[in-house]
Amino acid sequence: MFVVSVFLAVQLTESRWAAMLACPKVTAPGTAEGTGVVIGVQDGFAYVLTAAHVAPSDLVTLKFTSRANYPKAAWFGDGAKVIGCWPDPDFALIKFPVGKRVVPIIPLAPAWDRPKAFPAAVLSVGVGSGPASTVWSDVILGKEFVRREGKGPAFFWRTKVAPEPGRSGGPLLDGKGRVIGITVAFRGDVGYYSHHDEILAALKRDGFGSLIPTPKP
């Protein structure tokens, strides 16, 4: 399997730096480690999306890197708590107080502003087997309605590249660098990501609609 992975700092563009710094390593007691993505800061709190199976309990640890420290940890999202969990599309929402810290953000794409023709070039961000997030090039092959054992059916993006363990919860980014999916699984050589429409519908339904950007005229 060929994966375009960006690892050396000298080769990173500004947009890829921004993506990696906004995607912390996520750890919950008794579970495998994964990745998250900060999608907004409101009223003194940062909001992080991750996969539901990465954050099955209320408390999680968020470990962020920085340009100066990459790939080592530079700071932690102290006081992080899971405030929403949607097991069927497989994503969760975490918040933590930011204090005076300026927290990097990757916003969600506005409603319906996501790929509609396939294949579509995208980027995925995740920690994987390393200490901090890396950026991969990928391609969305299409949208798939999936019925998983023990869970309700939901729509997922299907991609060309299968994510490695540890990338669960990391974002799928469109051509404008906005979040359109969350890494959840792989089957064979393809990857599966919570679909943009599922994420936005759940956030809006359960009182987190302010995290969804308004489309520009």
N, C-alpha and C positions, 0 to 999 in steps of 0.2 A: 504494500500500500504506500503510495507516494503522498506525503503531506508537506505542504510548504509551511515551515515553521520559522518564525522570526525570533531569534534568541539573542543575537549580539547587539548591544546597545548602540554601536556605531551605525547600524543598519536600520534602526527604528525611525519611522516617521513620527511627527508630532501626534497624529491621530492614533497611532498604535501605542505610543507612550500613554496617551490619555486613557485609552481603553484598558491597559494593564493596571494603571494606578487606581482605576475605579472598580477593579475586580479583586476583592480580597479572598484569601483562603478561608473557608468556612469549616468549623469543626463543632460537632455536637457530641455530648457524652455517649459512648457506646456505639457510635456509627462511623461509617467511612467518611473521610474528609472530602470536601467538595469545594465549589467556587460560588461566589455571589457577584452581584453588580449593583452599584449605587445608582438608583434611577431618579432620585430627587432629594432635596433638603427643604423642609418646611417647619416653621415654628421651632427652630432649634434642634430638630431631629433629622437624621439621615435615614432614608428608606432603601432597603436592599432586597432585591429579588434573588432567590435561589431555588433549587429543586426541593419539593416537599420531602423527598426521601433523604435528603441531606440534613434537614432540620426537623426531625420528628418530635423534639421536645421544645419547651418554651425558651430554654437558654442555649445560646450558641457563642462561640468565640470567632471574632473576625480579625484576621491578621492582614494588614496592608503593607505594601512595599512602597518605595519611593525611588526617584531617579538616582539619588545619591547612594542608596542602600541596595538597589536591585541586584540579585533576586532575594536578598535577606529581608526579614521583617523590619519595618521602620516604626510602625505604630499599630495600636489595637483599637477596635471599636468597642470601648468599654461600656458596659451596661446594655449590651445588645439583647434584644428579646424578640421572639417570634410573635407576631401579632395577627397573622393570617396564614391559613394553610388550605390549599385546594388539591387534594390527593388525586383527583381524576385527571386534570390536565398536568398535574405533578409540578406545582410550584408553590412557594411560600414567600411571605413578606416579613422582613425583619426591620426593626428600627433601633437606633441608638442615638444618645445625645451627642452633639458635636462640639458644644462649648464654643470656643473662639476659633476652632480649627476650620480651615477651608478644605472641604471634602470634594474630590473629583467626582464628576457625575457623567453618566451616559444616559440620556433621556430615552424614554419609550418613543417609538414612532406614533404619530397621531392615529386616530381610528381610520381604518381602511387605507392608510398610507403605507402599504407594504407590498412586496412583490406579488404580481398577478399573472406574470408570464414566466414560463420555465423552459430550460434551466435558468437560474438566477445566481449570479456571483454574490457571495456573502463572506463575512469573516466570523469565526468563532473565537471566543476568549475563554481561557480556563487554566487552572493550575496544573492538572494532570499529575504526573509523577515527580514534578519539580517543586521547589519551595515557593514559587510565585507564578502568576499568570503569564502565558505566552499567547500569541495570536496565530491562528491558522487560516489559510485561505480554504474556502469550501464552496460548494454549489448546492443550492436547493433544487432537488429533483421534482418536488411537487408537494401537495397537501394530501394527507391521508387520514381517514377516519379509523381510529384504532379502538378495539375492544380488548382490554387487558384483564387477565384473571383477577378477580377480587376487587375490581375498580369499575367505575362507570366509563362509558365510551367518551372519547374526546378527539378533537382534531389535532394533528401534529404536523410539523414540517418534517419531510424526509430529505436527508442530505447525502451527498456522495461519500463523505468521509466519516468513518465511525469514530466517535470520541473515545479517548482512553479514560480509565478510571481516574477520578479526581477532577475531571472537567465538568461533572454533573453540577448543574446550577449556574454555570457560566452562560453569558449571553451569546446570541446569534445576532450579528449586526448587518444592517442593510448597507447600500452604497453611500448613504449619508452618515454612517456611523451611529445609527440609532438602534435601540433594542427591538427586535421583532420576534424573539423566541428565547427559550431557556433550555439548555442541554439536559436531557433526561435519560436517554438510553441509546443502545445500538442493537442492531440485529444483523448478524453477518458483517458485511463490510459497509453498511449504511448507518447513518446517525438519525436520531429522532429528537425533536425539540418541541417543547410546548408552543402551541401556535399563538401568534400575535392576537388574533381575534378572541381566543379563549382567555388570554391574560387580561386584556382590556375589559371584557365582559364581566369577569369575576371581580376585578378591582372596582369597577363602577357599581356593580350590584351590592357590594359589601362595604360601601362607604369610603373607598379610597380613590374615587374618581378624580380628585384634585391632582393626583400623580400622573394623569394622562394629559400630555400637551394638547393645546388647542391648535387645530390646523391653521396655517397661515393663509390669508386670502390670496 
